[in-house]
Amino acid sequence: MAVRAIRGAVQVDADEREQVLEATAELVAEVMRRNALETDDVISVLFTATPDLTSEFPALAARKTGFTDVPLMCATEISVPHALPRVVRLMAHVETDRPRAELQHVYLRGAQALRLDIAQ
């Protein structure tokens, strides 16, 4: 079994606690669904948020969806003047038999603009 990293991002409309939690939960669920993962397959998840998102920790959404014993960490994305605003990103480290080329990276809502080459 290999350790792989899966990326994803979602943009929220406003820096409001419920929006951050709902969008992050959607992102986590889509990463899990598209990659046929169970919580036990997840080693750890690093979340980042753009500096304009301060209403809640994105990791709380993962905790609320069952990631109770998975190490989670939040950080602030670097502030780049032309960056897409109000974005939560994740990088999940998982155990999987899938080759890297078969992994599904997930970019939702306005965050699809971040990776037009792989947006679904």
TIVO-2410 file (N, C-alpha, C; in nm, 3 decimals):
# residues 120
REC num residu      c1      c2      c3 atome chaine
REC   1      M   0.086  -0.118   0.000     N      A
REC   1      M   0.000   0.000   0.000    CA      A
REC   1      M   0.090   0.124   0.000     C      A
REC   2      A   0.057   0.218  -0.085     N      A
REC   2      A   0.137   0.341  -0.098    CA      A
REC   2      A   0.074   0.455  -0.020     C      A
REC   3      V   0.158   0.551   0.016     N      A
REC   3      V   0.109   0.676   0.073    CA      A
REC   3      V   0.102   0.776  -0.040     C      A
REC   4      R  -0.012   0.837  -0.058     N      A
REC   4      R  -0.034   0.935  -0.164    CA      A
REC   4      R  -0.091   1.063  -0.105     C      A
REC   5      A  -0.076   1.173  -0.177     N      A
REC   5      A  -0.133   1.302  -0.137    CA      A
REC   5      A  -0.240   1.340  -0.238     C      A
REC   6      I  -0.352   1.388  -0.186     N      A
REC   6      I  -0.463   1.433  -0.270    CA      A
REC   6      I  -0.488   1.579  -0.236     C      A
REC   7      R  -0.500   1.660  -0.340     N      A
REC   7      R  -0.523   1.803  -0.322    CA      A
REC   7      R  -0.668   1.837  -0.350     C      A
REC   8      G  -0.711   1.951  -0.295     N      A
REC   8      G  -0.844   2.000  -0.322    CA      A
REC   8      G  -0.859   2.142  -0.272     C      A
REC   9      A  -0.963   2.208  -0.318     N      A
REC   9      A  -0.992   2.345  -0.275    CA      A
REC   9      A  -1.138   2.377  -0.302     C      A
REC  10      V  -1.187   2.473  -0.225     N      A
REC  10      V  -1.323   2.522  -0.243    CA      A
REC  10      V  -1.324   2.670  -0.209     C      A
REC  11      Q  -1.404   2.746  -0.284     N      A
REC  11      Q  -1.419   2.889  -0.256    CA      A
REC  11      Q  -1.553   2.911  -0.187     C      A
REC  12      V  -1.552   2.998  -0.086     N      A
REC  12      V  -1.676   3.035  -0.017    CA      A
REC  12      V  -1.716   3.176  -0.058     C      A
REC  13      D  -1.844   3.206  -0.044     N      A
REC  13      D  -1.894   3.337  -0.084    CA      A
REC  13      D  -1.860   3.448   0.015     C      A
REC  14      A  -1.850   3.411   0.144     N      A
REC  14      A  -1.824   3.512   0.247    CA      A
REC  14      A  -1.755   3.446   0.365     C      A
REC  15      D  -1.683   3.524   0.442     N      A
REC  15      D  -1.617   3.475   0.562    CA      A
REC  15      D  -1.718   3.464   0.675     C      A
REC  16      E  -1.800   3.362   0.665     N      A
REC  16      E  -1.901   3.332   0.767    CA      A
REC  16      E  -1.882   3.189   0.812     C      A
REC  17      R  -1.887   3.169   0.942     N      A
REC  17      R  -1.858   3.039   1.002    CA      A
REC  17      R  -1.930   2.924   0.932     C      A
REC  18      E  -2.059   2.935   0.915     N      A
REC  18      E  -2.136   2.827   0.855    CA      A
REC  18      E  -2.096   2.801   0.710     C      A
REC  19      Q  -2.062   2.905   0.637     N      A
REC  19      Q  -2.017   2.885   0.499    CA      A
REC  19      Q  -1.885   2.811   0.494     C      A
REC  20      V  -1.792   2.847   0.581     N      A
REC  20      V  -1.662   2.779   0.585    CA      A
REC  20      V  -1.681   2.632   0.621     C      A
REC  21      L  -1.762   2.605   0.722     N      A
REC  21      L  -1.785   2.467   0.764    CA      A
REC  21      L  -1.856   2.385   0.656     C      A
REC  22      E  -1.959   2.443   0.596     N      A
REC  22      E  -2.036   2.370   0.494    CA      A
REC  22      E  -1.951   2.342   0.371     C      A
REC  23      A  -1.877   2.440   0.324     N      A
REC  23      A  -1.794   2.423   0.204    CA      A
REC  23      A  -1.681   2.324   0.229     C      A
REC  24      T  -1.620   2.332   0.346     N      A
REC  24      T  -1.511   2.239   0.378    CA      A
REC  24      T  -1.564   2.097   0.390     C      A
REC  25      A  -1.679   2.079   0.453     N      A
REC  25      A  -1.739   1.946   0.463    CA      A
REC  25      A  -1.769   1.891   0.324     C      A
REC  26      E  -1.819   1.975   0.236     N      A
REC  26      E  -1.846   1.932   0.098    CA      A
REC  26      E  -1.717   1.888   0.030     C      A
REC  27      L  -1.611   1.966   0.047     N      A
REC  27      L  -1.483   1.933  -0.015    CA      A
REC  27      L  -1.430   1.800   0.038     C      A
REC  28      V  -1.430   1.782   0.168     N      A
REC  28      V  -1.381   1.657   0.227    CA      A
REC  28      V  -1.462   1.539   0.175     C      A
REC  29      A  -1.594   1.552   0.174     N      A
REC  29      A  -1.681   1.444   0.127    CA      A
REC  29      A  -1.653   1.408  -0.018     C      A
REC  30      E  -1.631   1.508  -0.102     N      A
REC  30      E  -1.603   1.482  -0.244    CA      A
REC  30      E  -1.467   1.415  -0.264     C      A
REC  31      V  -1.367   1.457  -0.189     N      A
REC  31      V  -1.236   1.392  -0.197    CA      A
REC  31      V  -1.251   1.244  -0.159     C      A
REC  32      M  -1.322   1.217  -0.052     N      A
REC  32      M  -1.341   1.079  -0.006    CA      A
REC  32      M  -1.421   0.998  -0.109     C      A
REC  33      R  -1.529   1.055  -0.159     N      A
REC  33      R  -1.615   0.983  -0.254    CA      A
REC  33      R  -1.543   0.954  -0.385     C      A
REC  34      R  -1.482   1.056  -0.444     N      A
REC  34      R  -1.418   1.039  -0.575    CA      A
REC  34      R  -1.297   0.946  -0.570     C      A
REC  35      N  -1.239   0.930  -0.453     N      A
REC  35      N  -1.122   0.843  -0.441    CA      A
REC  35      N  -1.152   0.713  -0.368     C      A
REC  36      A  -1.281   0.686  -0.345     N      A
REC  36      A  -1.327   0.562  -0.280    CA      A
REC  36      A  -1.250   0.535  -0.150     C      A
REC  37      L  -1.242   0.638  -0.066     N      A
REC  37      L  -1.167   0.629   0.059    CA      A
REC  37      L  -1.259   0.614   0.179     C      A
REC  38      E  -1.208   0.550   0.282     N      A
REC  38      E  -1.271   0.543   0.413    CA      A
REC  38      E  -1.187   0.628   0.507     C      A
REC  39      T  -1.244   0.668   0.618     N      A
REC  39      T  -1.169   0.750   0.714    CA      A
REC  39      T  -1.040   0.681   0.759     C      A
REC  40      D  -1.043   0.549   0.773     N      A
REC  40      D  -0.923   0.475   0.815    CA      A
REC  40      D  -0.810   0.482   0.712     C      A
REC  41      D  -0.840   0.518   0.588     N      A
REC  41      D  -0.737   0.532   0.484    CA      A
REC  41      D  -0.661   0.663   0.496     C      A
REC  42      V  -0.715   0.758   0.571     N      A
REC  42      V  -0.657   0.891   0.579    CA      A
REC  42      V  -0.552   0.896   0.690     C      A
REC  43      I  -0.432   0.936   0.654     N      A
REC  43      I  -0.322   0.948   0.750    CA      A
REC  43      I  -0.328   1.084   0.820     C      A
REC  44      S  -0.341   1.191   0.741     N      A
REC  44      S  -0.349   1.326   0.797    CA      A
REC  44      S  -0.403   1.420   0.689     C      A
REC  45      V  -0.450   1.537   0.733     N      A
REC  45      V  -0.498   1.638   0.640    CA      A
REC  45      V  -0.447   1.774   0.684     C      A
REC  46      L  -0.388   1.846   0.590     N      A
REC  46      L  -0.346   1.984   0.612    CA      A
REC  46      L  -0.445   2.074   0.539     C      A
REC  47      F  -0.505   2.165   0.613     N      A
REC  47      F  -0.595   2.264   0.556    CA      A
REC  47      F  -0.525   2.399   0.556     C      A
REC  48      T  -0.545   2.477   0.450     N      A
REC  48      T  -0.504   2.617   0.452    CA      A
REC  48      T  -0.625   2.700   0.415     C      A
REC  49      A  -0.624   2.824   0.461     N      A
REC  49      A  -0.729   2.919   0.426    CA      A
REC  49      A  -0.661   3.049   0.386     C      A
REC  50      T  -0.719   3.116   0.288     N      A
REC  50      T  -0.664   3.246   0.250    CA      A
REC  50      T  -0.679   3.341   0.369     C      A
REC  51      P  -0.593   3.444   0.376     N      A
REC  51      P  -0.594   3.534   0.492    CA      A
REC  51      P  -0.727   3.603   0.520     C      A
REC  52      D  -0.817   3.606   0.421     N      A
REC  52      D  -0.947   3.670   0.441    CA      A
REC  52      D  -1.052   3.578   0.505     C      A
REC  53      L  -1.014   3.455   0.538     N      A
REC  53      L  -1.104   3.361   0.606    CA      A
REC  53      L  -1.055   3.340   0.749     C      A
REC  54      T  -1.128   3.397   0.844     N      A
REC  54      T  -1.089   3.388   0.984    CA      A
REC  54      T  -1.204   3.349   1.077     C      A
REC  55      S  -1.320   3.318   1.021     N      A
REC  55      S  -1.438   3.293   1.104    CA      A
REC  55      S  -1.438   3.156   1.170     C      A
REC  56      E  -1.363   3.059   1.115     N      A
REC  56      E  -1.362   2.925   1.174    CA      A
REC  56      E  -1.245   2.845   1.118     C      A
REC  57      F  -1.202   2.746   1.195     N      A
REC  57      F  -1.099   2.653   1.150    CA      A
REC  57      F  -1.162   2.554   1.052     C      A
REC  58      P  -1.110   2.540   0.931     N      A
REC  58      P  -1.166   2.442   0.837    CA      A
REC  58      P  -1.162   2.299   0.891     C      A
REC  59      A  -1.062   2.266   0.971     N      A
REC  59      A  -1.052   2.130   1.023    CA      A
REC  59      A  -1.173   2.090   1.108     C      A
REC  60      L  -1.241   2.186   1.166     N      A
REC  60      L  -1.359   2.154   1.246    CA      A
REC  60      L  -1.464   2.083   1.162     C      A
REC  61      A  -1.476   2.120   1.035     N      A
REC  61      A  -1.573   2.053   0.947    CA      A
REC  61      A  -1.538   1.907   0.931     C      A
REC  62      A  -1.410   1.875   0.917     N      A
REC  62      A  -1.369   1.735   0.906    CA      A
REC  62      A  -1.397   1.660   1.035     C      A
REC  63      R  -1.370   1.723   1.147     N      A
REC  63      R  -1.399   1.659   1.277    CA      A
REC  63      R  -1.548   1.625   1.287     C      A
REC  64      K  -1.633   1.719   1.244     N      A
REC  64      K  -1.778   1.699   1.254    CA      A
REC  64      K  -1.827   1.589   1.160     C      A
REC  65      T  -1.749   1.555   1.057     N      A
REC  65      T  -1.791   1.451   0.963    CA      A
REC  65      T  -1.726   1.316   0.991     C      A
REC  66      G  -1.661   1.303   1.107     N      A
REC  66      G  -1.611   1.173   1.146    CA      A
REC  66      G  -1.460   1.156   1.150     C      A
REC  67      F  -1.384   1.259   1.123     N      A
REC  67      F  -1.239   1.250   1.128    CA      A
REC  67      F  -1.191   1.272   1.273     C      A
REC  68      T  -1.240   1.189   1.363     N      A
REC  68      T  -1.214   1.210   1.506    CA      A
REC  68      T  -1.073   1.171   1.548     C      A
REC  69      D  -1.013   1.072   1.481     N      A
REC  69      D  -0.878   1.030   1.520    CA      A
REC  69      D  -0.775   1.052   1.410     C      A
REC  70      V  -0.807   1.135   1.313     N      A
REC  70      V  -0.714   1.170   1.205    CA      A
REC  70      V  -0.644   1.301   1.242     C      A
REC  71      P  -0.511   1.305   1.237     N      A
REC  71      P  -0.442   1.431   1.263    CA      A
REC  71      P  -0.477   1.536   1.158     C      A
REC  72      L  -0.522   1.652   1.204     N      A
REC  72      L  -0.563   1.762   1.117    CA      A
REC  72      L  -0.486   1.887   1.158     C      A
REC  73      M  -0.453   1.971   1.060     N      A
REC  73      M  -0.385   2.096   1.091    CA      A
REC  73      M  -0.435   2.205   0.998     C      A
REC  74      C  -0.446   2.326   1.051     N      A
REC  74      C  -0.485   2.442   0.972    CA      A
REC  74      C  -0.370   2.541   0.968     C      A
REC  75      A  -0.359   2.611   0.855     N      A
REC  75      A  -0.258   2.715   0.838    CA      A
REC  75      A  -0.316   2.822   0.747     C      A
REC  76      T  -0.250   2.935   0.744     N      A
REC  76      T  -0.291   3.044   0.656    CA      A
REC  76      T  -0.212   3.035   0.527     C      A
REC  77      E  -0.282   3.044   0.416     N      A
REC  77      E  -0.218   3.048   0.283    CA      A
REC  77      E  -0.141   3.179   0.272     C      A
REC  78      I  -0.033   3.181   0.195     N      A
REC  78      I   0.042   3.306   0.181    CA      A
REC  78      I  -0.043   3.410   0.109     C      A
REC  79      S  -0.022   3.534   0.144     N      A
REC  79      S  -0.100   3.644   0.090    CA      A
REC  79      S  -0.034   3.693  -0.040     C      A
REC  80      V  -0.095   3.658  -0.151     N      A
REC  80      V  -0.046   3.700  -0.282    CA      A
REC  80      V  -0.149   3.796  -0.340     C      A
REC  81      P  -0.108   3.913  -0.386     N      A
REC  81      P  -0.204   4.016  -0.428    CA      A
REC  81      P  -0.308   3.970  -0.531     C      A
REC  82      H  -0.271   3.886  -0.624     N      A
REC  82      H  -0.365   3.846  -0.730    CA      A
REC  82      H  -0.430   3.709  -0.704     C      A
REC  83      A  -0.419   3.658  -0.582     N      A
REC  83      A  -0.474   3.526  -0.548    CA      A
REC  83      A  -0.626   3.528  -0.542     C      A
REC  84      L  -0.684   3.413  -0.569     N      A
REC  84      L  -0.828   3.395  -0.557    CA      A
REC  84      L  -0.867   3.412  -0.410     C      A
REC  85      P  -0.966   3.495  -0.379     N      A
REC  85      P  -1.003   3.517  -0.239    CA      A
REC  85      P  -1.093   3.406  -0.184     C      A
REC  86      R  -1.100   3.398  -0.049     N      A
REC  86      R  -1.193   3.313   0.025    CA      A
REC  86      R  -1.184   3.165  -0.015     C      A
REC  87      V  -1.063   3.112  -0.012     N      A
REC  87      V  -1.041   2.973  -0.053    CA      A
REC  87      V  -0.987   2.889   0.062     C      A
REC  88      V  -1.049   2.773   0.079     N      A
REC  88      V  -0.998   2.670   0.170    CA      A
REC  88      V  -0.935   2.563   0.082     C      A
REC  89      R  -0.812   2.528   0.115     N      A
REC  89      R  -0.742   2.422   0.043    CA      A
REC  89      R  -0.715   2.307   0.138     C      A
REC  90      L  -0.697   2.188   0.080     N      A
REC  90      L  -0.655   2.075   0.162    CA      A
REC  90      L  -0.553   1.992   0.088     C      A
REC  91      M  -0.470   1.925   0.166     N      A
REC  91      M  -0.383   1.820   0.114    CA      A
REC  91      M  -0.398   1.703   0.211     C      A
REC  92      A  -0.459   1.597   0.159     N      A
REC  92      A  -0.483   1.478   0.240    CA      A
REC  92      A  -0.378   1.373   0.207     C      A
REC  93      H  -0.317   1.316   0.309     N      A
REC  93      H  -0.223   1.207   0.293    CA      A
REC  93      H  -0.300   1.079   0.321     C      A
REC  94      V  -0.299   0.987   0.225     N      A
REC  94      V  -0.381   0.868   0.235    CA      A
REC  94      V  -0.301   0.743   0.200     C      A
REC  95      E  -0.349   0.630   0.252     N      A
REC  95      E  -0.297   0.500   0.211    CA      A
REC  95      E  -0.392   0.446   0.105     C      A
REC  96      T  -0.335   0.407  -0.009     N      A
REC  96      T  -0.418   0.358  -0.118    CA      A
REC  96      T  -0.335   0.269  -0.211     C      A
REC  97      D  -0.403   0.177  -0.276     N      A
REC  97      D  -0.340   0.094  -0.378    CA      A
REC  97      D  -0.347   0.161  -0.516     C      A
REC  98      R  -0.421   0.269  -0.525     N      A
REC  98      R  -0.436   0.338  -0.654    CA      A
REC  98      R  -0.305   0.403  -0.697     C      A
REC  99      P  -0.272   0.393  -0.825     N      A
REC  99      P  -0.156   0.468  -0.874    CA      A
REC  99      P  -0.185   0.618  -0.872     C      A
REC 100      R  -0.082   0.696  -0.865     N      A
REC 100      R  -0.096   0.842  -0.858    CA      A
REC 100      R  -0.184   0.896  -0.971     C      A
REC 101      A  -0.170   0.841  -1.090     N      A
REC 101      A  -0.245   0.889  -1.206    CA      A
REC 101      A  -0.396   0.869  -1.192     C      A
REC 102      E  -0.439   0.780  -1.103     N      A
REC 102      E  -0.582   0.754  -1.086    CA      A
REC 102      E  -0.646   0.835  -0.974     C      A
REC 103      L  -0.567   0.911  -0.900     N      A
REC 103      L  -0.623   0.991  -0.792    CA      A
REC 103      L  -0.705   1.107  -0.848     C      A
REC 104      Q  -0.810   1.141  -0.778     N      A
REC 104      Q  -0.898   1.251  -0.818    CA      A
REC 104      Q  -0.875   1.369  -0.724     C      A
REC 105      H  -0.812   1.474  -0.774     N      A
REC 105      H  -0.799   1.599  -0.700    CA      A
REC 105      H  -0.927   1.677  -0.722     C      A
REC 106      V  -0.975   1.746  -0.620     N      A
REC 106      V  -1.110   1.802  -0.622    CA      A
REC 106      V  -1.106   1.954  -0.603     C      A
REC 107      Y  -1.158   2.026  -0.701     N      A
REC 107      Y  -1.165   2.172  -0.695    CA      A
REC 107      Y  -1.310   2.212  -0.719     C      A
REC 108      L  -1.372   2.272  -0.617     N      A
REC 108      L  -1.515   2.300  -0.621    CA      A
REC 108      L  -1.543   2.450  -0.624     C      A
REC 109      R  -1.662   2.480  -0.675     N      A
REC 109      R  -1.711   2.618  -0.682    CA      A
REC 109      R  -1.608   2.703  -0.757     C      A
REC 110      G  -1.581   2.823  -0.713     N      A
REC 110      G  -1.487   2.911  -0.783    CA      A
REC 110      G  -1.344   2.861  -0.782     C      A
REC 111      A  -1.312   2.766  -0.694     N      A
REC 111      A  -1.175   2.715  -0.685    CA      A
REC 111      A  -1.136   2.632  -0.807     C      A
REC 112      Q  -1.232   2.597  -0.891     N      A
REC 112      Q  -1.199   2.528  -1.016    CA      A
REC 112      Q  -1.101   2.610  -1.099     C      A
REC 113      A  -1.106   2.742  -1.087     N      A
REC 113      A  -1.017   2.830  -1.162    CA      A
REC 113      A  -0.870   2.810  -1.122     C      A
REC 114      L  -0.845   2.752  -1.005     N      A
REC 114      L  -0.708   2.730  -0.961    CA      A
REC 114      L  -0.637   2.622  -1.042     C      A
REC 115      R  -0.713   2.526  -1.089     N      A
REC 115      R  -0.655   2.414  -1.162    CA      A
REC 115      R  -0.744   2.377  -1.281     C      A
REC 116      L  -0.746   2.462  -1.380     N      A
REC 116      L  -0.828   2.437  -1.499    CA      A
REC 116      L  -0.784   2.310  -1.571     C      A
REC 117      D  -0.659   2.271  -1.551     N      A
REC 117      D  -0.607   2.149  -1.616    CA      A
REC 117      D  -0.669   2.022  -1.559     C      A
REC 118      I  -0.718   2.027  -1.434     N      A
REC 118      I  -0.776   1.904  -1.376    CA      A
REC 118      I  -0.915   1.927  -1.318     C      A
REC 119      A  -0.972   2.042  -1.338     N      A
REC 119      A  -1.106   2.070  -1.281    CA      A
REC 119      A  -1.208   1.972  -1.338     C      A
REC 120      Q  -1.299   1.927  -1.250     N      A
REC 120      Q  -1.400   1.829  -1.291    CA      A
REC 120      Q  -1.528   1.899  -1.330     C      A
***
